[in-house]
Amino acid sequence: MHIVTRSLAWVPAARPGFEGLTLTLTPTGATAVGHITAEPSETDPRGFDVFYRIECDEAWRTRYVTVADTATSRSLELWSTGDGHWQGDDGRMLVHLLDAVDVDLSATPFSNTLPIRRLGLALGQSAEITTAYIDIPSLHVSADRQRYTRIAPSTYRYESLDGSFVRDVEVDDEGFVTDYPGLFTRVGR
C-alpha cells in the first residue's frame, strides 16, 4: 500500500497563533491530525489550544471528525456516512446537518482543501455545498451553505451563502491553501 505523509503549517493574520498539520494519504483515504493555538485578541478575546482529527474516504468525503480544546476541556466527535448523514458522540442522528458532506473547522484553512479536492472543479466551474461547520473554540456545530468557484488555476472564490463573506483563496497544485487573505498564510513548503 502506497502511503504519503505531508506536513503543513499556517499562521493566522489577526492574532498570534500557529497551526501544524500532518496529513496521511493512502489509497483508501486521507487522515489529517492538527494542532491549533491562538492567543486572545482585541476582536476575539477567546484564546484556544485545539487538537483535531479529520478522516476522509478516497473521494475526500468527511467520514469522521474529532475536536478537543485543552483550554476548556471540551471536545466533540462526529461520524458521517459520506452522503450527508451525521451522527453525534451521543449516538443521535444530527438532522440539522442533512446534506453536509464536508466538515468546516472555523480555525483552519485545511477545511477548504476538503471540498476543493472532492469537487475537482474545472476552471470557471462552481458548486454550492453544505458543510458541517464547527466554530472554534465554542465547538458549536451548524449547517453552513457555501459556494466554491475556480476562478484561476490556483485560485478558488469562497462564498458564504448565508452572509456576505467572500475570499479568493490561493492553493498549491494539490489544493492546500497557501494564502487565505486576511485570515491565514501558509509557512514553509
WODANOR-V559399 format. One record per helix or strand of 3 or more residues. SS is the DSSP state (2 for helix, 1 for strand). FROM is the first residue (numbers start at 0). TO is the last residue. If there is no record, write none. Layout:
# WODANOR-V559399
ss=SS from=FROM to=TO
ss=SS from=FROM to=TO
This chain:
# WODANOR-V559399
ss=1 from=3 to=11
ss=1 from=16 to=25
ss=1 from=28 to=37
ss=1 from=47 to=56
ss=1 from=61 to=68
ss=1 from=73 to=79
ss=1 from=85 to=87
ss=2 from=94 to=96
ss=1 from=101 to=104
ss=2 from=109 to=118
ss=1 from=125 to=133
ss=1 from=140 to=151
ss=1 from=154 to=159
ss=1 from=165 to=170
ss=1 from=176 to=179
ss=1 from=183 to=186
